[in-house]
């Protein structure tokens, strides 16, 4: 009777919803139920809402607390000390009598809002007892006053609580593993099961604006989420109102599903423009202005962009008048100053009302989460930019994958200097913080090596994302105390040099977390985390990602990486077929993305990058086509033979070297002949040779070219 009364009361107060009861029944009789630990309510919730009589394996000290004893009488209790081997053996024997037993593998209530450390002992129990593992996710109880997240998240009296039961699985270590290694392996598998559970039960099948509304509901409309150099703080209410106002205005000059160019810097205004376009089904196409007018015009042609949004102030401060002039000859430039001037008081009031009522009206206007959310551009094999189309679900799934591995809180402050036209800057630097209650500070360029450490010190930044080139530059200029408040520094887009890793550890006491990815994977494929870290690697795959290694002739213990998962792009837009979406496909079928990278994956799942099979160089995190460099040389000196290769560079990761038979060739002459091409797309050095090595078929022998260049430098 007490159990029924409590079920009725909890349902009334917290609107408790139980999902996946069929999975509970399919698990059988010998079941180890594992759950995340969000609050003191968790045992009560599971004891009341899970069917049948279940046993709770609870820490002995907790089970003795007077206020818990009345509720523990609702179920059988198995008091245990998780650090004591005999307790674990007793639990194994208990499970072998075909019982359903609940255990919290973290051993404690979360104090971060994310998963805490998962103890190996629970994995060993599952292995030795041969019990089915039944993952159960509790969501919502962390926002109650029974959690340990006071002053970390906004606690509420009656948040909705969901209990989601996933399909059962088993822990099955290889037979040859024994002792400590077997226990470690079992714990590792159990930790992965918990991580997969956290991602699988997350709400990523929605649009970005719907996720923004969800974040406002969790953290409150007054919570500050964005700032920039104008020092005007944007709360969720401010951001949503601005987004709706600009979105309403842009519907008058754009069409649904149209790709709209964005030629703007990192700022809160750019954020509002991007969200405003997405709100009404327009697709922001983020133009990389570092490629010059030629690159932007090529990108616009590929994505069939007719309208580009920019700002007179940005063009003036960025000294981009010539680029804007050339771009304006091909597309229509719309200036934000003019859009803002066109907003009447009535328009602003309408946006304010729509913002306050967005939770009601947007539900009926929400777009398909698989619809395009953004177009980002990367270099193509022939040197022309490829458009990478990412959906709302791609972006949100990648963020939820990261959240399942690393804890972020509403107290975090992200310093984002990576441009939004870069996938790292767009997804991780911009969307991650605003959709998870963090505050992001937008800085317009990563190249101010002296200023950025000062900004980090001023705003007490706790999280920073960067590339090896930028992090090495900041380390040289920064005071040892500039990053005093930093919790995470994550490096990606290019290989992290050992010298950079060491100087950050020595000078600032910070361990850089290196990751790996591509624009096509939205961008995170893997990352080292505080709980899963191995120096020299780029971490482990994100949850729910599959991978295959294609054998490559001449390479041992590594292969060409192909990946699949919810974060893989919708497809490419290519220059030779503008506007047509080409879905990802590899030798393993549709939905697989061929990274072109040669990698090794060790027994613990950590990835080591051995090299790239594609002919690209990564300069300061930007992909530069070597074929495009050769084409520039051919345009400048059509009667000569050219070959472009990349060699290691201590500062920028790689450098492009052009070998040519043109006797008077120089970098300056090539730059003068290549109008609209920025320095990053030009070779650092030009080597004059008598002949370019070729194969028997007449094709350039790039291996021999590389050896020749290395011998001359």
C-alpha positions in Angstrom: 0.0 0.0 0.0 2.9 2.4 0.9 4.6 1.6 -2.5 1.4 2.5 -4.4 0.9 5.7 -2.4 4.4 6.8 -3.0 4.1 6.0 -6.8 1.0 8.1 -7.0 2.6 11.0 -5.0 5.9 11.0 -6.9 4.0 10.9 -10.2 1.9 13.8 -9.1 4.8 15.9 -7.9 7.5 15.1 -10.4 5.4 13.8 -13.4 7.6 10.7 -13.3 7.6 8.9 -16.6 9.0 5.4 -17.1 10.2 4.3 -20.5 11.4 0.9 -21.8 9.6 -1.4 -19.4 9.7 -4.1 -22.1 13.5 -4.0 -21.8 13.1 -4.8 -18.1 11.0 -7.9 -18.8 13.4 -9.1 -21.5 16.5 -9.0 -19.3 15.6 -12.3 -17.5 15.9 -13.2 -13.8 19.6 -12.8 -13.1 20.0 -9.0 -13.7 22.4 -6.4 -12.4 20.6 -3.1 -12.8 23.1 -0.2 -13.2 22.0 3.4 -12.9 23.5 6.8 -12.8 23.3 8.4 -9.4 21.7 11.9 -9.6 20.2 12.5 -6.1 19.1 11.0 -2.8 15.8 10.2 -4.5 17.3 7.6 -6.8 16.8 4.5 -4.7 13.2 5.6 -3.9 12.4 6.2 -7.5 13.8 2.8 -8.7 12.3 1.0 -5.7 8.8 2.4 -6.4 8.7 2.4 -10.2 10.6 -0.7 -11.2 8.4 -3.9 -11.1 8.8 -6.8 -8.7 10.9 -7.1 -5.6 14.4 -5.9 -6.3 17.5 -5.7 -4.1 19.5 -2.6 -3.6 23.3 -2.9 -3.1 23.9 0.2 -1.0 26.9 1.5 0.8 26.8 0.3 4.4 27.2 3.8 5.8 24.3 5.2 3.7 22.0 2.4 4.6 22.4 3.3 8.3 21.0 6.8 7.9 17.8 7.1 9.9 15.8 9.1 7.4 16.5 6.5 4.7 15.5 3.4 6.7 11.7 3.7 6.3 12.1 3.9 2.5 14.6 1.1 2.3 12.0 -1.2 3.8 10.2 -1.0 0.5 12.8 -3.2 -1.1 15.5 -5.7 0.0 18.8 -4.1 0.9 22.2 -5.6 0.4 24.6 -3.5 2.5 28.1 -3.5 1.1 31.4 -1.7 1.2 32.5 -1.1 -2.4 36.1 -1.0 -1.4 36.0 -4.4 0.4 36.7 -7.5 -1.8 34.5 -9.7 0.5 31.5 -7.4 -0.1 31.9 -7.9 -3.9 32.1 -11.7 -3.5 29.0 -11.7 -1.4 27.2 -9.7 -4.0 28.3 -12.1 -6.8 26.9 -15.0 -4.8 23.6 -13.1 -4.2 23.2 -12.5 -7.9 23.9 -16.1 -8.7 20.6 -17.0 -6.9 18.8 -15.3 -9.9 17.8 -12.0 -8.4 17.4 -8.5 -9.8 19.8 -6.2 -8.0 20.3 -2.4 -8.4 23.8 -0.9 -8.0 25.1 2.6 -8.6 28.5 2.0 -10.2 29.7 5.5 -9.5 29.5 4.8 -5.8 28.4 8.4 -5.0 25.9 11.0 -6.0 27.2 13.2 -8.9 28.6 16.6 -7.9 29.1 17.6 -11.5 25.8 16.7 -13.2 27.6 14.2 -15.4 28.9 10.7 -14.8 31.5 10.3 -12.0 34.2 7.7 -11.9 32.8 4.2 -12.5 34.4 1.6 -10.2 35.9 -1.6 -11.7 34.3 -3.7 -9.0 30.9 -3.5 -10.5 32.2 -4.8 -13.8 33.8 -7.7 -12.1 30.5 -8.5 -10.3 28.7 -8.6 -13.7 31.5 -10.8 -15.2 31.7 -13.3 -12.4 27.9 -13.6 -11.8 27.2 -13.8 -15.6 24.2 -11.5 -14.9 22.6 -9.5 -17.6 23.4 -5.8 -17.4 20.3 -3.6 -17.5 21.2 0.2 -17.9 18.7 2.6 -16.4 19.0 6.4 -16.8 17.5 8.7 -14.3 17.0 12.2 -15.7 15.6 15.3 -13.9 16.3 14.3 -10.3 19.6 16.2 -10.5 17.5 19.5 -10.6 15.7 18.7 -7.3 16.8 19.9 -3.9 17.7 16.3 -3.1 20.7 16.5 -5.4 24.3 17.7 -4.6 24.3 20.3 -7.4 23.4 23.4 -5.3 25.1 26.5 -6.8 26.1 24.4 -9.8 22.7 24.1 -11.6 19.4 25.9 -11.0 17.5 23.7 -8.6 13.7 23.6 -8.9 10.9 22.3 -6.7 9.1 20.0 -9.1 11.2 19.2 -12.2 10.0 16.4 -14.5 11.8 13.1 -13.8 12.2 10.4 -16.4 13.4 6.8 -15.8 14.5 5.2 -19.0 15.3 1.5 -19.2 17.6 0.4 -22.1 18.1 -3.0 -23.6 20.2 -5.4 -21.6 23.7 -6.5 -22.4 26.5 -8.6 -21.0 30.1 -8.0 -19.8 32.2 -10.7 -21.6 35.9 -10.3 -21.3 38.3 -12.4 -23.5 38.8 -15.8 -21.9 42.6 -15.4 -21.8 42.3 -12.3 -19.4 42.9 -13.1 -15.8 43.2 -11.3 -12.4 43.7 -7.6 -12.4 43.6 -7.2 -16.2 40.3 -9.0 -16.4 38.8 -6.8 -13.7 40.1 -3.6 -15.4 38.7 -4.7 -18.7 35.3 -5.5 -17.2 35.2 -2.1 -15.5 36.2 -0.5 -18.8 33.3 -2.1 -20.6 30.9 -1.2 -17.8 32.0 2.5 -18.0 31.4 2.4 -21.8 27.9 1.0 -21.2 27.2 3.8 -18.8 28.5 6.4 -21.3 26.5 4.9 -24.1 23.4 5.0 -21.9 23.9 8.7 -21.1 24.2 9.5 -24.9 21.4 7.2 -26.1 18.9 8.7 -23.6 19.9 12.3 -24.4 17.5 14.6 -26.4 19.4 15.3 -29.6 16.6 14.5 -32.1 15.4 18.1 -32.2 16.3 21.4 -33.8 19.0 23.8 -32.4 16.4 26.4 -31.5 14.3 23.8 -29.7 17.4 22.9 -27.8 18.0 26.6 -27.0 14.5 26.8 -25.5 15.2 23.6 -23.5 18.4 25.2 -22.1 16.4 28.3 -21.1 13.9 26.1 -19.2 16.7 24.4 -17.3 19.0 27.3 -16.5 16.5 30.2 -16.4 15.8 33.1 -18.8 18.1 35.5 -16.8 21.1 33.2 -17.1 24.0 34.9 -19.0 25.2 32.8 -22.0 27.1 35.1 -24.3 29.4 38.1 -24.3 31.8 39.8 -26.7 34.2 42.8 -27.0 31.2 45.2 -26.6 30.9 43.8 -23.1 27.1 43.5 -23.4 25.9 40.4 -21.6 23.2 38.3 -23.3 20.9 36.2 -21.2 18.8 33.4 -22.7 15.8 35.8 -22.8 17.9 38.5 -24.6 19.4 36.0 -27.1 16.0 34.4 -27.9 14.3 37.8 -28.4 17.2 39.0 -30.7 17.1 35.7 -32.6 13.4 36.0 -33.3 13.7 39.7 -34.3 16.5 39.1 -36.8 14.9 35.9 -38.0 11.6 37.7 -38.7 13.5 40.4 -40.6 15.5 38.0 -42.7 12.4 36.0 -43.8 11.6 39.1 -46.0 14.8 38.8 -48.0 15.4 35.1 -48.0 13.4 31.9 -48.9 12.9 28.7 -46.9 15.7 26.2 -47.3 17.9 28.8 -48.9 21.6 28.8 -48.2 22.5 32.3 -46.9 26.1 33.4 -46.8 27.6 34.6 -43.5 30.5 37.0 -43.9 30.9 38.0 -40.3 33.3 37.7 -37.3 32.9 36.0 -34.0 30.3 38.1 -32.0 27.0 37.8 -30.3 25.4 39.5 -33.3 26.7 36.8 -35.6 25.3 34.2 -33.2 21.8 35.8 -33.4 22.0 35.9 -37.2 22.9 32.2 -37.4 20.1 31.2 -35.0 17.6 33.6 -36.6 18.2 31.9 -40.0 17.9 28.4 -38.5 14.7 29.4 -36.7 12.8 29.8 -40.0 14.4 27.0 -42.0 17.1 29.0 -43.7 20.6 27.6 -43.8 23.6 29.7 -42.8 26.6 29.1 -45.1 29.7 30.2 -43.1 32.1 31.8 -45.5 35.8 31.5 -44.7 37.0 35.0 -45.3 40.6 33.9 -44.7 40.6 32.3 -48.1 40.1 35.7 -49.8 37.4 36.8 -52.3 38.3 33.9 -54.7 37.6 31.3 -52.0 34.4 32.9 -50.9 33.1 33.3 -54.4 33.9 29.6 -55.1 32.1 28.6 -51.9 29.0 30.7 -52.9 28.9 29.1 -56.3 29.1 25.6 -54.8 26.3 26.2 -52.3 24.3 28.4 -54.7 24.4 31.3 -52.3 22.7 34.4 -53.7 22.6 36.6 -50.5 25.5 37.2 -48.1 25.0 38.9 -44.7 27.8 41.1 -43.6 28.6 44.3 -41.7 30.1 47.6 -42.8 31.9 47.9 -39.4 33.4 44.5 -39.7 34.6 45.2 -43.3 36.1 48.4 -42.2 37.8 47.1 -39.0 39.0 43.9 -40.8 40.3 45.8 -43.8 38.2 43.6 -46.1 36.9 46.3 -48.5 38.5 44.8 -51.6 37.2 41.3 -50.7 33.7 42.6 -50.1 33.8 44.5 -53.4 34.8 41.4 -55.4 32.2 39.3 -53.5 29.5 41.9 -54.1 30.0 41.6 -57.9 28.8 37.9 -57.7 26.2 38.0 -54.9 23.9 40.4 -53.1 25.5 41.8 -50.0 23.1 42.7 -47.2 24.5 44.8 -44.3 23.3 44.1 -40.7 23.3 47.8 -40.0 20.5 48.2 -42.6 18.6 45.2 -41.2 18.8 46.7 -37.7 17.6 50.1 -38.9 14.6 48.5 -40.6 13.3 47.1 -37.3 10.5 49.2 -35.9 9.4 49.4 -32.3 6.4 47.2 -33.2 8.8 44.6 -34.7 10.9 44.5 -31.5 7.8 44.2 -29.3 6.5 41.4 -31.4 9.8 39.6 -31.0 9.7 40.1 -27.3 6.2 38.5 -27.1 7.2 35.7 -29.4 10.3 35.1 -27.2 8.2 34.8 -24.0 5.7 32.4 -25.7 8.2 30.4 -27.8 7.8 27.2 -25.8 4.1 27.2 -27.0 4.2 28.2 -30.7 7.6 26.8 -31.7 6.5 23.2 -31.0 4.1 23.4 -33.9 6.6 25.1 -36.2 9.7 23.0 -35.5 11.6 21.7 -38.5 12.8 18.2 -39.1 16.0 17.6 -37.0 17.5 16.0 -40.0 17.1 19.2 -42.1 20.3 21.2 -42.8 21.4 23.5 -40.0 24.6 24.9 -41.5 27.0 24.6 -44.4 30.7 24.7 -43.6 33.4 24.7 -46.2 36.5 22.6 -46.5 39.1 22.2 -49.3 38.3 19.8 -52.2 40.7 17.4 -54.0 40.9 19.8 -56.9 41.4 22.9 -54.7 37.8 24.2 -54.8 35.9 24.3 -51.5 33.5 21.5 -50.7 30.4 22.4 -48.8 29.8 20.2 -45.8 26.1 20.1 -44.9 25.4 19.4 -41.2 21.9 18.8 -39.8 20.5 19.9 -36.5 20.7 16.3 -35.2 24.3 16.0 -36.4 25.3 19.0 -34.3 23.3 18.2 -31.2 24.3 14.6 -31.2 28.0 15.6 -31.3 27.5 17.9 -28.4 25.7 15.2 -26.4 28.4 12.7 -27.3 31.0 15.1 -25.8 28.8 15.8 -22.8 28.6 12.1 -22.0 32.4 12.0 -21.7 33.3 15.4 -20.1 31.4 17.3 -17.5 30.4 20.9 -18.2 28.5 23.1 -15.8 26.6 26.4 -15.9 29.5 27.9 -14.0 31.9 27.4 -16.9 33.2 30.3 -19.0 34.3 29.5 -22.5 36.8 31.7 -24.4 35.9 31.2 -28.1 38.4 32.8 -30.5 38.1 30.1 -33.2 36.1 31.5 -36.1 32.5 30.2 -36.6 33.4 29.3 -40.2 35.5 26.5 -38.7 33.6 23.5 -37.5 35.6 23.5 -34.2 34.6 27.1 -33.6 31.0 26.6 -34.7 30.0 23.4 -33.0 32.3 23.2 -29.9 33.2 26.9 -29.4 29.7 28.4 -30.0 26.9 25.8 -29.9 28.2 23.8 -27.0 28.2 26.6 -24.4 25.0 28.3 -25.4 23.0 25.0 -25.4 24.5 23.8 -22.1 24.2 26.9 -19.9 27.8 28.0 -20.1 28.9 31.5 -20.8 30.8 32.0 -24.1 33.0 35.0 -24.7 33.5 35.7 -28.4 36.8 37.1 -29.6 37.1 37.8 -33.3 40.5 36.3 -34.1 42.9 33.7 -32.6 46.0 35.6 -33.9 46.3 38.1 -31.0 48.8 36.1 -29.0 49.3 38.7 -26.4 45.7 39.8 -25.9 44.0 36.4 -25.7 45.8 35.3 -22.5 44.8 38.7 -21.0 41.2 38.1 -22.0 41.3 34.7 -20.4 42.6 36.2 -17.2 40.0 39.1 -17.2 36.9 36.9 -17.7 38.3 34.0 -15.5 37.8 31.6 -18.4 37.5 27.9 -17.4 37.4 26.3 -20.9 39.3 27.0 -24.1 39.5 25.2 -27.4 42.4 25.8 -29.8 44.9 24.4 -32.3 48.6 23.6 -31.6 49.7 26.7 -33.5 47.6 29.0 -31.4 48.2 27.3 -28.1 52.0 27.5 -28.7 51.7 31.2 -29.5 49.7 32.0 -26.3 52.2 30.0 -24.2 55.1 32.3 -25.3 53.2 35.5 -24.6 51.1 34.6 -21.5 51.9 35.3 -17.9 52.1 32.2 -15.8 48.9 33.2 -14.0 46.8 34.2 -17.0 45.1 30.8 -17.2 44.7 30.4 -13.4 41.0 29.4 -13.6 41.3 27.1 -16.6 39.7 23.6 -16.2 40.0 22.3 -19.7 42.2 23.2 -22.7 41.2 21.1 -25.7 43.4 20.9 -28.8 42.3 19.8 -32.2 42.4 20.5 -36.0 46.2 19.7 -36.1 48.7 17.5 -34.3 49.6 18.7 -30.8 53.3 19.0 -30.7 55.1 17.6 -27.7 56.8 20.9 -27.0 53.4 22.6 -26.8 52.1 20.0 -24.4 55.2 20.3 -22.2 55.2 24.1 -22.0 51.6 24.2 -20.9 52.2 21.6 -18.3 55.4 23.3 -17.0 54.3 27.0 -17.2 50.6 26.8 -16.4 50.2 23.4 -14.8 47.6 22.5 -17.4 47.2 19.1 -19.2 46.0 19.7 -22.7 43.3 17.3 -23.9 44.0 16.4 -27.5 41.1 15.4 -29.8 40.6 14.5 -33.4 37.9 15.0 -36.0 36.8 16.6 -39.3 34.2 19.0 -40.5 32.4 15.9 -41.9 32.1 14.5 -38.3 30.7 17.8 -36.9 33.7 17.8 -35.9 34.5 15.6 -32.9 35.5 12.0 -33.7 37.5 11.4 -30.5 39.0 13.2 -27.6 41.1 12.6 -24.5 39.2 13.3 -21.3 40.1 13.7 -17.6 38.9 10.1 -17.0 40.2 8.6 -20.2 43.6 10.0 -21.1 46.6 8.7 -22.9 49.4 11.1 -24.0 50.4 10.9 -27.6 46.9 9.8 -28.7 43.8 11.7 -29.8 41.6 9.9 -27.3 38.8 7.4 -27.7 35.8 7.4 -30.2 32.7 9.3 -29.2 29.7 7.2 -28.0 27.6 5.4 -30.6 30.4 5.7 -33.3 31.4 2.7 -35.3 34.7 2.4 -37.1 36.5 0.2 -39.5 40.2 0.2 -40.5 40.8 -0.4 -44.2 44.1 -2.2 -44.8 46.7 0.0 -46.6 49.5 -1.6 -48.5 52.9 -1.1 -46.9 51.5 0.0 -43.5 51.5 -2.3 -40.5 49.4 -2.1 -37.4 47.3 0.8 -38.8 44.7 1.4 -41.5 42.6 3.9 -43.3 39.9 5.1 -40.9 36.2 4.9 -41.9 33.6 6.0 -39.3 29.8 6.0 -38.9 27.6 7.6 -36.3 24.8 10.1 -35.7 27.3 13.0 -36.0 28.3 12.1 -39.6 27.4 14.9 -42.1 24.3 14.8 -44.3 26.6 15.1 -47.3 28.8 17.3 -49.6 28.0 20.1 -52.0 30.5 19.9 -54.8 31.7 22.6 -57.3 31.1 20.4 -60.3 27.4 19.9 -59.3 26.4 23.0 -57.4 23.5 22.7 -54.9 23.2 18.9 -55.1 23.6 17.0 -51.9 26.0 14.0 -52.2 25.5 11.7 -49.1 28.6 10.3 -47.4 29.7 6.9 -48.7 32.8 4.7 -48.5 33.7 1.2 -49.4 31.7 0.1 -46.4 28.5 1.6 -47.8 26.3 4.7 -47.4 26.5 6.6 -44.1 30.2 5.7 -43.7 32.7 8.5 -44.0 36.2 7.8 -45.3 38.5 10.1 -43.3 41.5 9.4 -45.4 43.6 9.3 -42.2 45.9 6.4 -41.4 45.4 5.5 -37.7 46.1 2.8 -35.1 43.5 1.9 -32.5 44.9 0.2 -29.4 43.3 -2.4 -27.1 41.9 0.4 -24.8 40.3 2.1 -27.8 42.8 5.1 -28.0 43.5 6.4 -31.5 47.0 7.3 -32.7 47.2 9.2 -36.0 50.0 7.8 -38.3 49.5 10.1 -41.3 47.0 11.2 -44.0 46.5 9.6 -47.3 44.8 12.6 -48.8 47.0 15.2 -50.4 46.2 18.0 -48.0 48.3 20.1 -45.6 47.1 21.4 -42.3 48.4 24.9 -41.7 47.4 26.4 -38.4 44.4 24.0 -38.3 43.2 24.9 -41.8 43.2 22.3 -44.6 45.0 23.5 -47.7 44.9 21.5 -50.9 48.3 20.7 -52.4 46.7 20.2 -55.7 45.4 23.8 -55.6 48.9 25.0 -54.9 50.1 23.2 -58.0 47.3 24.7 -60.0 48.4 28.2 -58.9 51.9 27.4 -60.0 50.7 26.1 -63.4 48.7 29.3 -63.9 51.7 31.4 -63.1 54.2 29.4 -65.0 52.3 27.2 -67.5 55.4 25.9 -69.3 57.1 24.4 -66.2 56.4 21.3 -64.1 55.4 21.6 -60.5 54.8 19.4 -57.4 53.6 20.6 -54.0 54.2 18.6 -50.8 54.0 19.2 -47.1 56.8 18.9 -44.5 56.7 19.2 -40.7 56.8 22.8 -39.3 57.6 23.4 -35.6 55.2 26.4 -35.5 52.3 25.7 -37.8 52.3 21.9 -37.8 53.1 21.7 -41.5 54.6 23.8 -44.2 53.9 23.7 -48.0 57.0 23.4 -50.2 56.7 23.8 -54.0 59.2 22.1 -56.2 59.3 23.6 -59.7 61.4 23.5 -62.9 60.7 27.3 -63.4 64.2 28.7 -63.1 63.3 32.2 -61.7 60.3 31.1 -59.5 59.8 32.8 -56.1 57.0 32.9 -53.5 56.6 36.6 -54.1 56.0 36.1 -57.9 53.5 33.4 -57.2 51.6 35.5 -54.7 51.5 38.4 -57.2 50.1 36.1 -59.9 47.5 34.6 -57.5 44.9 37.3 -57.0 42.5 36.7 -54.1 44.6 33.9 -52.6 45.7 34.5 -49.0 49.2 33.5 -47.7 47.9 30.4 -46.1 47.1 29.0 -49.5 50.7 29.7 -50.8 53.8 27.6 -50.3 56.2 28.7 -47.6 59.2 27.8 -49.8 59.9 27.3 -53.5 62.7 24.9 -54.5 64.0 25.0 -58.1 64.9 21.6 -59.5 66.0 20.3 -62.9 63.2 17.7 -63.0 60.3 16.5 -61.0 60.4 12.8 -60.1 57.7 10.8 -61.9 56.6 7.2 -62.0 56.6 5.0 -65.0 53.1 6.0 -65.8 54.1 9.6 -66.0 52.4 10.5 -62.7 54.3 12.5 -60.1 56.2 10.4 -57.6 55.3 12.3 -54.5 57.3 10.0 -52.2 60.4 10.8 -54.2 59.5 14.5 -54.3 59.2 14.6 -50.5 62.6 12.9 -50.1 64.1 15.3 -52.6 62.6 18.4 -50.8 63.7 17.1 -47.3 67.2 16.8 -48.6 67.3 20.3 -49.9 65.8 22.0 -46.8 
